[in-house]
Amino acid sequence: MNASQQHLLDTYRAARRAEAAPPAPGTHTLRTAHEIRGWYRFRAVVTAPADRGAGGGVGGGWFAGRLAGWFAGRFAGRLAGRL
C-alpha cells in the first residue's frame, strides 16, 4: 500500500468516525526539512568542537549534504517565493 492509498483509507475511516481528515501526504515535508536544518544548526552551536568528531561538525558531513541536496532537487520549483 502506497502513501496515497493509505491516505484515502485514513480519510474514509475519519469520515466514518466523524473525525477530522488527516493531512495529505507531503503536506508537512517542507516544515520538517526546516526543523531538521534548525536542529543541526542548534547542535553545531551547543556542541564543543572536540565532541563533534570527523565530518565537518554536527551540522555538516555526508548526511547533511545528501539531505540538503535531496530537498533542493525535489522542491526547487516550490521554494521560489517561500524562503
N, C-alpha and C positions, 0 to 999 in steps of 0.2 A: 504494500500500500504506500503510495507516494504522499507528499505533503498536501497536495490539493484534495485527494480523496479523503485523507484524514480530516481536513478542514470541513469538507462537506458533511462528513459523518458527525463531527462535533457540532456543526451548525444545526443539523437536523435534531440531534439529541437535546441541544439547548432550547430549540423551539418547542419540542415536546414537553420539556420540563418548565417552560415559561421563564427561562433564564436569559441573560444577555448572551448574544452571539460572541464567539471568540474572535480575536483579530485575524485577519488574513495572513497567510504565510509570508514572511519577509517584511511585515509592517514595521517591526522594531529593529531591523538589521542595522540601519544606519546609526540609530541611537546606541546600539550595543557596540558598534565599532568605535564611536566617540568615547564611550565609557572605558573600553579596553585601552585605548590610547591614553586617556587620562590616568588610568591606573598605572600604566607603565611609566608615565611621566612622574607621577607621585612617588613611585618606588625608586626612581632614579634620584630623586631629591633626598629621600629619607634613608637610603641605604648607603653605608660607608663605602668609599671606593675600594677598600681592601676586601669587602664582603661581596662585591659584585661578580667576581670571577672573570673568566675569559669569555669574550663575546661582545665586548664593547659596552658593558654596563647593563643594567637591568632593562632599560628601555631600548636597547639596541640588540644586535646579534641576528642570527639566522632567522628565528621565528618571527620576530617583529618585522623584519624586512619582507619576508614572504607574506605575512598578513597584510601589511600596508600595500604591497604590490597587488595582491588579490582584490582588495577592496577598491583600489584605484582603477584597476582594469574593469571591474564589474559595475561600478557605479559612476564612471567618468561622466556620462551624459546627464545623470540625475543630479549630480552635485553642483552643477554650474552656478546656480543662484543661492545655494543654501549655506555655503561655508564662508 
